[in-house]
Amino acid sequence: MTNTSRLGITDQQWADTALLWDYQQMGHNLRPCDVAIGLGSHDLGVAAETAGLYLRGLVKRVVFTGGPNPSRPAAFPRGEAVHFAEHAVALGVPESAILREPNARNTGQNIEFSRTALAEAGVRVSSVLLVSMPYMERRAYATCRRVWPEVDAVCTSTPMDLHDYVKSIGDDRLVIDSLVGDLQRVVVYPKLGFAVAQAVPGSVLDAYRRLIDAGFTGRLL
């Protein structure tokens, strides 16, 4: 990205953000799975991507999970799962294929509560497509490996580059803060028992620390 100094974000900071962006996507190859779980977030693109996976025949059932969104509470006043499900229906997913899980407040609960909802609905699951925001794939994967280790997890998100994602959200600082906050969780959550540990390259950690020093701390724990 260039010509960003007018926004108070330097080219070096965008380069550091791009390092985090690339690392936090898993690069998994899509394949058919038993269900897709659309993880609640501030990004309605998760709902659209999940709907697309269903319409392409990659899954037969969909779970949308999440309560009120702390970052953008006015965007989904009835909770993430409700609004995401409605968006998917509008895109052509039948109501009968959707389960709503409206109580989760974090990623661990997203996966744990979705697992419970699927079991209660009598859906047998050996593989899941975890659909998240692009920068959240790695944390979603690590969390699933901890909370639901028996299942084969494939991570995906709306395919787009960082520049296009920032434009779609419309809030540069929120995106950078979110990438920094998610990487912190990738590093810290294994120590708290919330996720499995993953190696983080030194270049990514250096970029992360520079962004924190520059004040992109709005989503840190």
C-alpha positions in Angstrom: 0.0 0.0 0.0 1.2 3.5 -0.8 0.0 7.1 -0.2 -1.2 6.1 3.3 0.7 8.7 5.4 -2.4 10.9 5.1 -4.2 8.3 7.2 -1.5 8.4 9.8 -0.3 4.9 8.8 3.1 4.6 7.2 4.2 2.3 4.4 6.4 0.4 6.9 3.4 -0.2 9.1 1.4 -1.5 6.2 4.3 -3.8 5.3 4.4 -5.1 8.9 0.6 -5.6 8.8 1.0 -7.6 5.6 3.5 -9.9 7.3 0.9 -10.6 10.0 -1.9 -11.0 7.4 0.1 -13.6 5.4 1.1 -15.6 8.5 -2.4 -15.7 10.0 -3.9 -17.4 7.0 -3.5 -21.2 6.9 -3.5 -21.8 3.2 -5.5 -25.0 3.5 -6.9 -26.6 0.3 -10.7 -26.7 0.3 -12.3 -30.1 0.3 -15.8 -31.4 1.2 -16.5 -31.6 4.9 -19.5 -32.7 7.0 -20.3 -29.2 8.2 -19.2 -25.5 7.9 -19.0 -23.4 11.0 -19.3 -19.7 10.4 -17.5 -18.0 13.2 -19.1 -14.9 14.5 -17.2 -11.7 13.8 -17.6 -8.0 12.7 -17.3 -9.2 9.1 -20.5 -10.2 7.3 -18.2 -11.7 4.6 -18.0 -14.7 6.9 -21.7 -15.4 6.3 -21.4 -14.9 2.5 -18.3 -17.2 2.3 -20.1 -19.9 4.4 -23.2 -19.7 2.2 -21.0 -20.0 -0.9 -19.4 -23.2 0.5 -22.8 -24.7 1.0 -24.1 -23.7 -2.5 -21.0 -25.2 -4.0 -21.8 -28.5 -2.4 -18.8 -28.6 -0.1 -21.0 -29.1 3.1 -24.5 -30.3 3.8 -25.0 -28.4 7.1 -24.0 -25.0 8.3 -23.7 -23.6 11.8 -23.6 -19.9 12.5 -22.3 -19.1 16.0 -21.9 -15.9 18.0 -23.7 -13.4 20.2 -23.4 -9.6 20.2 -20.3 -8.3 18.6 -18.1 -6.2 20.9 -16.3 -4.3 18.1 -19.4 -3.3 16.2 -22.4 -3.8 18.5 -24.7 -1.7 16.3 -24.0 -3.8 13.2 -25.6 -7.0 14.5 -28.0 -5.9 17.3 -29.7 -9.4 17.5 -26.4 -11.2 17.6 -23.9 -12.5 15.0 -25.5 -15.9 14.5 -28.9 -14.5 13.8 -27.7 -11.9 11.3 -25.3 -14.2 9.6 -28.0 -16.9 9.2 -30.4 -14.4 7.7 -27.7 -13.2 5.2 -27.0 -16.8 4.2 -30.7 -17.5 3.6 -30.9 -14.4 1.5 -28.1 -15.8 -0.6 -29.9 -19.1 -1.2 -29.1 -21.4 1.7 -32.2 -23.2 2.9 -33.3 -22.7 6.5 -33.3 -26.5 7.0 -29.6 -26.6 6.4 -28.7 -24.0 9.1 -28.2 -24.3 12.8 -27.9 -21.1 14.9 -25.8 -20.9 18.0 -26.4 -17.5 19.6 -24.6 -17.7 22.9 -20.9 -17.9 22.2 -18.7 -15.0 23.3 -15.3 -16.1 22.2 -13.7 -18.5 19.7 -13.5 -21.4 22.1 -17.2 -21.1 22.8 -17.9 -20.8 19.1 -16.5 -24.2 18.5 -17.6 -25.9 21.8 -21.2 -24.7 21.5 -21.3 -25.5 17.8 -20.2 -29.0 18.6 -22.9 -29.3 21.2 -25.6 -27.9 18.8 -24.6 -30.4 16.1 -24.7 -33.3 18.5 -28.1 -32.3 19.8 -29.4 -32.1 16.2 -28.1 -35.6 15.6 -25.4 -34.5 13.1 -22.4 -36.8 13.0 -19.2 -34.8 12.4 -15.7 -36.0 11.5 -14.7 -33.0 9.5 -15.4 -29.2 9.6 -14.8 -26.2 7.5 -14.0 -23.3 9.9 -15.0 -20.1 8.2 -13.5 -17.0 9.7 -12.2 -13.5 8.9 -9.0 -13.9 6.8 -6.7 -12.8 9.6 -8.3 -15.2 12.1 -7.7 -18.5 10.4 -4.7 -19.5 12.4 -6.3 -18.8 15.7 -9.5 -20.6 14.7 -7.4 -23.7 13.8 -5.4 -23.7 17.0 -8.5 -23.3 19.0 -10.3 -26.1 17.3 -7.3 -28.4 17.7 -7.6 -27.8 21.5 -11.4 -27.8 21.9 -12.3 -30.4 19.4 -9.2 -32.4 18.6 -11.1 -35.4 17.2 -12.4 -33.5 14.2 -10.5 -32.9 10.9 -10.5 -29.1 10.7 -10.0 -27.1 7.4 -9.8 -23.3 7.6 -11.0 -20.9 5.0 -12.1 -17.3 4.6 -13.1 -14.9 1.9 -10.2 -14.9 -0.6 -8.9 -11.4 -0.9 -5.7 -9.5 -0.3 -5.1 -7.1 2.6 -5.8 -4.0 0.6 -9.2 -5.3 -0.5 -10.1 -6.4 3.0 -9.3 -3.0 4.5 -11.5 -1.4 1.9 -14.3 -3.8 2.6 -14.2 -3.1 6.4 -13.7 0.7 5.9 -11.7 1.1 9.1 -7.9 0.9 8.6 -7.1 1.1 12.3 -9.6 -1.5 13.3 -8.1 -4.0 10.8 -4.6 -3.4 12.0 -5.6 -3.5 15.7 -7.4 -6.8 15.0 -4.4 -8.4 13.3 -2.2 -7.4 16.2 -4.7 -8.6 18.7 -5.2 -12.0 17.0 -1.5 -12.6 16.8 -1.2 -11.9 20.5 -3.8 -14.6 21.1 -1.9 -17.0 18.9 1.1 -16.5 21.1 -0.6 -16.3 24.5 -3.6 -18.6 24.4 -1.6 -21.9 24.3 0.0 -20.9 27.6 -3.6 -20.4 29.0 -4.8 -23.7 27.7 -7.1 -22.2 25.1 -5.3 -23.3 21.9 -2.5 -25.4 20.6 0.9 -23.8 20.2 2.2 -22.8 16.8 5.6 -21.6 15.6 5.7 -17.9 14.8 8.5 -16.7 12.6 10.9 -14.1 14.0 10.1 -11.6 11.2 6.4 -11.8 12.1 7.1 -11.3 15.8 9.3 -8.3 15.0 6.5 -6.8 12.9 4.0 -7.4 15.6 6.2 -5.6 18.2 6.8 -2.7 15.9 3.0 -2.3 15.4 2.4 -2.4 19.2 5.1 0.2 19.7 3.3 2.4 17.1 0.1 2.3 19.1 -1.9 -0.4 17.4 -3.1 -1.8 20.7 -6.9 -1.5 20.5 -7.5 -5.2 20.4 -4.9 -6.4 22.8 -5.9 -8.4 25.9 
